[in-house]
Amino acid sequence: MTISAPAIVDRLNGRLAWLLGVGTWASCGLIVTGMILSVSGAGSRGAGAQFVSAGIVLLIALPALRVAMMGVWFLLSRDLDFALIAAFVLAIILVSALLGAGAAVAVGPRTRGAHGAQLARSFTSSTKATAAGQGG
């Protein structure tokens, strides 16, 4: 039994839509959970921020997961040209992410300037005052 090309494309599109839909909802769920934990004060200190960060990371990772899923699909379909293209795109995404993270760590907070440092200090002090019950 041979499956037509449009049916294969429809199956791929359906699986990609499922991946992106589930990933988006999971990301939103993590972000909302983090916001609720932060506002309610439940959980350990900083747990809300960790949930929000995880949700954002998942949301940012979804396009790379899509490319990875397409690469696996092309490999299983024995379409090596497109599998190599997907692998190349994934390599570009990985190198970009690593270079960006490395640059952020190497440069650090020095690039914020005086205004950015002052803004960070005022935010930190107002957050601490709010947590201590002194208002904002």
BALOBA-1460 file (C-alpha; in Angstrom, 3 decimals):
// residues 136
<rec num="1" residu="m" x="0.000" y="0.000" z="0.000"/>
<rec num="2" residu="t" x="1.441" y="3.340" z="-1.053"/>
<rec num="3" residu="i" x="0.583" y="6.570" z="0.708"/>
<rec num="4" residu="s" x="0.241" y="9.623" z="-1.509"/>
<rec num="5" residu="a" x="2.553" y="12.612" z="-1.049"/>
<rec num="6" residu="p" x="-0.230" y="14.978" z="0.101"/>
<rec num="7" residu="a" x="-1.237" y="12.459" z="2.792"/>
<rec num="8" residu="i" x="2.352" y="12.326" z="4.068"/>
<rec num="9" residu="v" x="2.558" y="16.119" z="4.151"/>
<rec num="10" residu="d" x="-0.782" y="16.280" z="5.978"/>
<rec num="11" residu="r" x="0.501" y="13.815" z="8.595"/>
<rec num="12" residu="l" x="3.676" y="15.857" z="9.079"/>
<rec num="13" residu="n" x="1.716" y="19.093" z="9.358"/>
<rec num="14" residu="g" x="-0.667" y="17.490" z="11.829"/>
<rec num="15" residu="r" x="2.169" y="16.311" z="14.051"/>
<rec num="16" residu="l" x="3.920" y="19.671" z="13.867"/>
<rec num="17" residu="a" x="0.680" y="21.433" z="14.760"/>
<rec num="18" residu="w" x="0.255" y="19.075" z="17.716"/>
<rec num="19" residu="l" x="3.830" y="19.733" z="18.907"/>
<rec num="20" residu="l" x="3.459" y="23.494" z="18.661"/>
<rec num="21" residu="g" x="0.021" y="23.473" z="20.263"/>
<rec num="22" residu="v" x="1.021" y="21.294" z="23.210"/>
<rec num="23" residu="g" x="4.272" y="23.212" z="23.627"/>
<rec num="24" residu="t" x="2.514" y="26.572" z="23.613"/>
<rec num="25" residu="w" x="-0.099" y="25.455" z="26.136"/>
<rec num="26" residu="a" x="2.571" y="23.899" z="28.368"/>
<rec num="27" residu="s" x="4.588" y="27.101" z="28.191"/>
<rec num="28" residu="c" x="1.558" y="29.205" z="29.068"/>
<rec num="29" residu="g" x="0.738" y="26.851" z="31.933"/>
<rec num="30" residu="l" x="4.244" y="27.177" z="33.364"/>
<rec num="31" residu="i" x="4.173" y="30.964" z="33.070"/>
<rec num="32" residu="v" x="0.735" y="31.258" z="34.684"/>
<rec num="33" residu="t" x="1.743" y="28.859" z="37.472"/>
<rec num="34" residu="g" x="4.832" y="30.957" z="38.129"/>
<rec num="35" residu="m" x="2.833" y="34.149" z="38.197"/>
<rec num="36" residu="i" x="0.305" y="32.666" z="40.612"/>
<rec num="37" residu="l" x="3.094" y="31.394" z="42.878"/>
<rec num="38" residu="s" x="4.774" y="34.801" z="42.814"/>
<rec num="39" residu="v" x="1.600" y="36.723" z="43.607"/>
<rec num="40" residu="s" x="0.322" y="34.331" z="46.261"/>
<rec num="41" residu="g" x="3.689" y="33.851" z="47.961"/>
<rec num="42" residu="a" x="3.153" y="30.086" z="47.957"/>
<rec num="43" residu="g" x="6.058" y="27.744" z="47.449"/>
<rec num="44" residu="s" x="9.684" y="28.363" z="48.138"/>
<rec num="45" residu="r" x="11.326" y="31.682" z="47.513"/>
<rec num="46" residu="g" x="11.914" y="32.203" z="43.813"/>
<rec num="47" residu="a" x="9.832" y="29.216" z="42.724"/>
<rec num="48" residu="g" x="7.481" y="31.464" z="40.769"/>
<rec num="49" residu="a" x="10.342" y="33.029" z="38.828"/>
<rec num="50" residu="q" x="11.710" y="29.586" z="38.021"/>
<rec num="51" residu="f" x="8.363" y="28.481" z="36.588"/>
<rec num="52" residu="v" x="8.109" y="31.660" z="34.505"/>
<rec num="53" residu="s" x="11.666" y="31.191" z="33.248"/>
<rec num="54" residu="a" x="10.975" y="27.557" z="32.329"/>
<rec num="55" residu="g" x="7.869" y="28.612" z="30.408"/>
<rec num="56" residu="i" x="9.801" y="31.245" z="28.476"/>
<rec num="57" residu="v" x="12.615" y="28.813" z="27.687"/>
<rec num="58" residu="l" x="10.082" y="26.273" z="26.414"/>
<rec num="59" residu="l" x="8.413" y="28.908" z="24.254"/>
<rec num="60" residu="i" x="11.766" y="29.932" z="22.795"/>
<rec num="61" residu="a" x="12.742" y="26.278" z="22.200"/>
<rec num="62" residu="l" x="9.592" y="25.398" z="20.229"/>
<rec num="63" residu="p" x="10.904" y="26.458" z="16.792"/>
<rec num="64" residu="a" x="14.060" y="24.379" z="17.313"/>
<rec num="65" residu="l" x="11.918" y="21.417" z="18.388"/>
<rec num="66" residu="r" x="9.874" y="21.863" z="15.226"/>
<rec num="67" residu="v" x="13.003" y="21.736" z="13.063"/>
<rec num="68" residu="a" x="14.236" y="18.671" z="14.983"/>
<rec num="69" residu="m" x="10.911" y="16.909" z="14.495"/>
<rec num="70" residu="m" x="10.999" y="17.688" z="10.768"/>
<rec num="71" residu="g" x="14.563" y="16.350" z="10.558"/>
<rec num="72" residu="v" x="13.561" y="13.083" z="12.195"/>
<rec num="73" residu="w" x="10.533" y="12.873" z="9.930"/>
<rec num="74" residu="f" x="12.705" y="13.364" z="6.840"/>
<rec num="75" residu="l" x="15.162" y="10.734" z="8.051"/>
<rec num="76" residu="l" x="12.386" y="8.220" z="8.600"/>
<rec num="77" residu="s" x="11.007" y="9.074" z="5.162"/>
<rec num="78" residu="r" x="14.501" y="8.531" z="3.711"/>
<rec num="79" residu="d" x="14.549" y="12.076" z="2.342"/>
<rec num="80" residu="l" x="18.208" y="12.721" z="3.098"/>
<rec num="81" residu="d" x="18.426" y="16.087" z="1.342"/>
<rec num="82" residu="f" x="15.810" y="17.660" z="3.579"/>
<rec num="83" residu="a" x="17.138" y="15.805" z="6.631"/>
<rec num="84" residu="l" x="20.558" y="17.372" z="6.023"/>
<rec num="85" residu="i" x="18.990" y="20.803" z="5.598"/>
<rec num="86" residu="a" x="17.118" y="20.373" z="8.878"/>
<rec num="87" residu="a" x="20.339" y="19.250" z="10.593"/>
<rec num="88" residu="f" x="22.141" y="22.297" z="9.188"/>
<rec num="89" residu="v" x="19.399" y="24.628" z="10.457"/>
<rec num="90" residu="l" x="19.550" y="22.960" z="13.885"/>
<rec num="91" residu="a" x="23.325" y="23.434" z="13.936"/>
<rec num="92" residu="i" x="22.901" y="27.129" z="13.147"/>
<rec num="93" residu="i" x="20.315" y="27.488" z="15.934"/>
<rec num="94" residu="l" x="22.569" y="25.664" z="18.404"/>
<rec num="95" residu="v" x="25.673" y="27.703" z="17.538"/>
<rec num="96" residu="s" x="23.682" y="30.936" z="17.727"/>
<rec num="97" residu="a" x="22.267" y="30.027" z="21.121"/>
<rec num="98" residu="l" x="25.662" y="29.032" z="22.487"/>
<rec num="99" residu="l" x="27.362" y="32.163" z="21.158"/>
<rec num="100" residu="g" x="24.579" y="34.358" z="22.506"/>
<rec num="101" residu="a" x="24.683" y="32.727" z="25.942"/>
<rec num="102" residu="g" x="28.479" y="32.885" z="25.997"/>
<rec num="103" residu="a" x="28.447" y="36.571" z="25.073"/>
<rec num="104" residu="a" x="25.880" y="37.339" z="27.761"/>
<rec num="105" residu="v" x="27.984" y="35.592" z="30.399"/>
<rec num="106" residu="a" x="31.245" y="37.165" z="29.216"/>
<rec num="107" residu="v" x="29.887" y="40.720" z="29.074"/>
<rec num="108" residu="g" x="27.630" y="40.504" z="32.102"/>
<rec num="109" residu="p" x="25.985" y="43.498" z="33.740"/>
<rec num="110" residu="r" x="28.671" y="45.990" z="32.644"/>
<rec num="111" residu="t" x="26.780" y="46.805" z="29.453"/>
<rec num="112" residu="r" x="23.714" y="48.119" z="31.260"/>
<rec num="113" residu="g" x="25.312" y="51.488" z="31.895"/>
<rec num="114" residu="a" x="24.547" y="53.790" z="34.778"/>
<rec num="115" residu="h" x="20.830" y="54.033" z="34.055"/>
<rec num="116" residu="g" x="20.397" y="50.253" z="33.755"/>
<rec num="117" residu="a" x="22.320" y="49.625" z="36.973"/>
<rec num="118" residu="q" x="20.242" y="52.260" z="38.802"/>
<rec num="119" residu="l" x="17.030" y="50.724" z="37.454"/>
<rec num="120" residu="a" x="18.124" y="47.258" z="38.577"/>
<rec num="121" residu="r" x="18.955" y="48.536" z="42.084"/>
<rec num="122" residu="s" x="15.616" y="50.335" z="42.423"/>
<rec num="123" residu="f" x="13.713" y="47.257" z="41.231"/>
<rec num="124" residu="t" x="15.610" y="45.017" z="43.646"/>
<rec num="125" residu="s" x="15.023" y="47.345" z="46.594"/>
<rec num="126" residu="s" x="11.306" y="47.769" z="45.806"/>
<rec num="127" residu="t" x="10.923" y="43.994" z="45.449"/>
<rec num="128" residu="k" x="12.590" y="43.427" z="48.797"/>
<rec num="129" residu="a" x="10.422" y="46.106" z="50.426"/>
<rec num="130" residu="t" x="7.264" y="44.549" z="48.993"/>
<rec num="131" residu="a" x="8.334" y="41.091" z="50.194"/>
<rec num="132" residu="a" x="8.977" y="42.508" z="53.668"/>
<rec num="133" residu="g" x="5.483" y="44.012" z="53.716"/>
<rec num="134" residu="q" x="6.620" y="47.632" z="53.557"/>
<rec num="135" residu="g" x="4.776" y="48.448" z="50.340"/>
<rec num="136" residu="g" x="6.257" y="49.629" z="47.050"/>
